[in-house]
Amino acid sequence: MSEVLRVEAGELSADELIDELNDGRRILVDVEVAGASHEVALRYDGETYHCDTPTNLHRHAAESDMRGCIDQMGYAAEE
């Protein structure tokens, strides 16, 4: 299993995040919501992309759906 990658929200582009996930890395994204710091775990198990937030687990079957989630939630750098 690959090493865990820890990043701040907006540190990497959506392409870079997806590439890391597709390479088998688990990504921990530090985000700030309503003045509090939270950790979001992103991973890909070879079939499904997972976005595990403190309140919900999102699952995405397609890379395009995961990319949309990453962009919508503000985890990636703006391009």
C-alpha positions in Angstrom: 0.0 0.0 0.0 1.3 3.5 -0.9 2.1 6.1 1.6 -0.7 8.5 2.7 -0.5 12.0 1.1 -1.5 14.9 3.3 -2.4 18.2 1.6 -4.2 21.4 2.4 -7.3 22.2 0.4 -6.3 24.0 -2.8 -2.7 22.8 -2.7 -3.0 20.4 -5.7 -5.1 20.6 -8.9 -7.9 18.2 -9.5 -5.7 16.4 -12.1 -3.0 15.9 -9.6 -5.4 14.6 -6.9 -7.0 12.2 -9.4 -3.5 11.0 -10.6 -2.5 10.3 -7.0 -5.7 8.4 -6.4 -5.4 6.3 -9.6 -1.8 5.5 -8.5 -3.3 3.9 -5.3 -2.5 6.7 -2.8 -4.9 7.6 0.0 -5.1 11.4 0.3 -5.9 13.3 3.5 -7.1 16.8 2.7 -7.2 19.4 5.5 -10.2 21.7 5.0 -11.7 24.6 7.0 -15.4 24.6 7.3 -17.3 27.2 9.4 -14.1 28.2 11.1 -13.1 24.7 12.1 -10.4 22.4 10.7 -11.5 19.1 9.3 -9.9 16.1 7.6 -11.3 14.5 4.4 -10.0 11.2 3.2 -10.0 10.5 -0.6 -9.2 7.1 -2.0 -9.8 4.8 -4.9 -10.2 1.0 -4.5 -9.8 0.2 -8.2 -13.5 0.4 -8.9 -15.0 3.1 -6.7 -13.7 6.6 -5.7 -14.4 7.4 -2.0 -14.6 10.8 -0.4 -15.0 10.4 3.4 -15.9 13.6 5.2 -16.6 14.0 8.9 -20.4 13.8 8.2 -20.7 11.7 5.0 -19.1 9.1 2.8 -19.5 9.9 -0.9 -19.0 7.2 -3.5 -18.3 7.8 -7.2 -18.2 5.1 -9.8 -16.7 7.3 -12.5 -13.5 9.4 -12.4 -15.5 12.4 -13.9 -17.9 12.2 -10.9 -15.0 12.2 -8.4 -13.4 15.1 -10.3 -16.7 17.0 -10.0 -16.9 16.3 -6.2 -13.3 17.5 -5.7 -14.0 20.7 -7.6 -17.4 21.3 -6.0 -16.1 20.8 -2.5 -13.1 23.0 -3.0 -10.4 20.4 -2.4 -8.5 21.3 -5.5 -6.6 24.4 -6.6 -8.6 26.7 -8.8 -7.4 26.6 -12.4 
